[in-house]
Amino acid sequence: METIKIEIINPNVLALLEDLAKLNLIKLKKESKLSFSKVLKKIQAKNDNKLSIDDISTEVEIVRASRYDKK
């Protein structure tokens, strides 16, 4: 399967694409308009526990140690 991104200039083309999708010839997916930084800010806003640099560093070291121990 090949994936391509199409910019629709003429809105009438969308009807053609939807017809092709109904025939199971193509699959349509809408892209999210959220950027990574916006998603990150949303997640941070919901988190009540603010992590310090030390907390983050400790967690990173734990994950790294567990990765290297598995090899």
C-alpha positions in Angstrom: 0.0 0.0 0.0 1.2 3.5 -0.9 0.3 6.6 1.0 0.3 10.0 -0.5 -0.8 13.4 0.7 -3.2 15.4 -1.5 -4.0 19.1 -1.2 -7.5 19.7 -2.4 -7.8 23.0 -4.3 -11.3 22.6 -5.7 -13.8 21.4 -3.0 -15.8 19.5 -5.7 -13.0 17.0 -5.9 -13.8 15.8 -2.4 -17.0 14.3 -3.7 -15.0 12.3 -6.3 -12.6 11.0 -3.6 -15.5 10.0 -1.4 -17.1 8.0 -4.2 -13.7 6.2 -4.7 -13.7 5.5 -1.0 -17.2 4.0 -1.1 -16.0 1.7 -3.9 -13.2 0.6 -1.5 -10.6 1.8 -4.0 -9.0 4.3 -1.6 -9.2 5.2 2.1 -9.6 8.7 3.3 -8.1 10.0 6.5 -8.2 13.5 7.8 -5.0 14.9 9.3 -5.0 16.4 12.7 -4.2 20.1 12.7 -2.5 19.9 16.2 1.2 20.4 16.2 3.4 18.4 18.5 4.0 21.4 20.7 0.3 22.1 21.1 -0.3 18.4 22.0 2.5 18.6 24.5 1.1 21.8 26.1 -2.4 20.1 26.4 -0.8 17.1 28.2 1.2 19.4 30.5 -1.9 21.5 31.3 -3.8 18.3 32.4 -0.9 17.1 34.6 -1.2 18.2 38.2 2.2 16.8 39.2 4.9 19.1 37.9 8.1 17.1 37.4 11.4 18.6 38.3 14.6 18.2 36.2 15.9 15.7 38.8 12.7 13.6 38.6 12.9 13.5 34.8 16.6 12.6 35.0 16.0 9.8 37.4 13.2 8.4 35.3 15.4 8.6 32.1 18.2 6.7 33.9 15.9 4.0 35.1 14.6 3.4 31.5 18.1 3.5 30.1 19.3 1.0 32.7 16.4 -1.4 32.0 17.1 -1.2 28.2 20.8 -2.0 28.6 20.1 -4.8 31.0 17.9 -6.6 28.5 20.6 -6.9 25.8 
